[in-house]
Structure formats: C-alpha cells, structure tokens
Amino acid sequence: MQAKLKITVDRSAERILANRSDRLTPRDAPMQLTPYERSIHFLRGVHSRAAIALPAFYLFLGASAESKEPYPIEGYPGVVFKHVIEHSSISTVSLSCRKIFDHRAGLTGASFAKSPDVVVAKVAEHWATKSSRPLEDAMAALEFLRSIFRECAKADSTLLKESTALSRRIGLLKQYANRSAAHLSLEDYEFSLLDCAHLVAAMTVIGEIIRSFDDPMSQSDYFDEIDNAGLRAAIHLFPGMPNLRLFRSISIETQSRLCWEWGSDRGRHMLLEELPYAIGWF
C-alpha cells in the first residue's frame, strides 16, 4: 500500500480578517454628534489621555536619565529596550498633547474653546447631575477649561510666539509630534524635561477637573495613585533614575479644584505660569 501525505491549509485567520474588514468598511455617512455630545466625548478623551501621559512621562524620565545603575535587562538587549522605551514614551506624551490641544475642527480643544454658552450650560447641567454638585461649580470648572483651550489649542507655530510658558511648551511638544517621523531621534528637537514636566502636570490637572465631575465614582486620589504608581514602575525598570514625583508635595485634586474656585484669571495664571513652582520643578 502506498502512503499519501495530505496537507490541509488552515485559512481561518484569513476568513476572520475578511469578516472584520467587511464589518468595519464604512457604508453610510458617519453619525453626526451634536455639539453637546462632541463636548462630552472630547472632555472624556482628555481625561483618558492625561491618565496615559502621566506614567509615560516617568518612563521617559527613566529611559533618558544618565545612570551607572545596571538595568534589569543586561547587555545589548537592555540598550535596545531603553531606547525603545525612550522613543515610545515621549511619543505617547507628545501625541496626547497634540490631540488634547489640537487647533483643528472635530473632537479637539479648539472646537471646545468655541463652544457656545448654551452648549457649555448643557454640559454643566450634565456634570452637576452626575456628580451631585452645584450647577455653579460645574459652570465655573467648564468656563476655566474653555479659557485654557482658548489660550492653548492653537497651531504650534502660533504657540511658540505666545507669552506664557505653558503655551510655548505645548508648541514645542506639538512640533515634535508633527515632525518626529522625519527624524527618529530626540536630539533634533528643542524640548527639555522641564517642558515635559510642566505639560504633563497641566494635562493631569485638567484631567482631574474633568474626572471630578464626569467620573465621580472614582476616588479623589485617582490621579495621585497613577502618579505614584507610574514613578514606582519606572524606578523598577530604571533603578538609577531620579526618585521625583511630579505631585510629591501637593494634592492633585486640591490643586485642580482651586483652579476654577479661584476664578478663570487666577486659575489660568497658575496653570500657565506657576504650576512648575507649585510642584517643585523649575
């Protein structure tokens, strides 16, 4: 009897791919969100991106730090790991910055900055109901946020000419996000750790304002816990990095609440200029 070898090719992966592609192929006009819905979704996106950018900052700090301490991964694999973390973490920070402070139309800071008063009032009603807090507080917080995005959601070329420190720092990181694909190197871009620290701290403060009204079920130390955990994780990977939390000396919830309680002018000055001194990074 002659033996025969029968080979069956498994095409299930290709079929699943084809099904996914067919399912996600646009067939109708995209769903149009109302200005109120766009504002809610944009603010929730800011909250999420702030929570991602904060621990990414510590990975960048650790990977870029000069240290004689050995890495957990020795030799050339450790060198490769360090550079991948350095590049990917600063990309996370800069892309989060670009998306939050995008000057174009859509779910962007610029669009939210132009929100009519009637839309802001409707968002305030939603926040007040969801958080069981006074409508006046929600309105004050949203007015503060709208003023920040009016100030900072601009093109990088415009931001670099602004007078406030945060505006210029946002401009530098947006410029890196826009041009990093041309040069896979950090040395070609003029931003410092202080620029990154101020930017990430500001995004965290903004994210906490949003969390406190739109996600009241989470704890008031939500971002403080992320701040601490992000640093601890980075130190585990890079033992020789500086043991410096961004918010080691102040409560994120308190600082965020004071921004809108003080009024837009004073709160805006704190975020745009004074925040690095409040957190001890200057």
Buried (B, 14 or more C-beta within 10 A) or exposed (E): EEEEEEEEEEEEEEEEEEEEEEEEEEEEEEEEBEBBBBBBEBBBBBBBBBBBBBBBBBBBBBBBBEEEEEBEEEEEEEEEBBBEBBBEBBBBBBBBBBBBBBBEEEBBBBBBBBBEEEBBBBBBBBBBEBBEBEEEBBBBBBBBBBBBBBBBBBBBEEBBEBEBBBBBBBBBBBBBBBEBEEEEEBEEBEBEBEBBBBBBBBBBBBBBBBBBBBEBEEEBBBBBEBBBEBBEBBBEBBBEBBEBBBBBEBBBBEBBBBBBBBEBEBBBBBBBBBBBEBBBBE
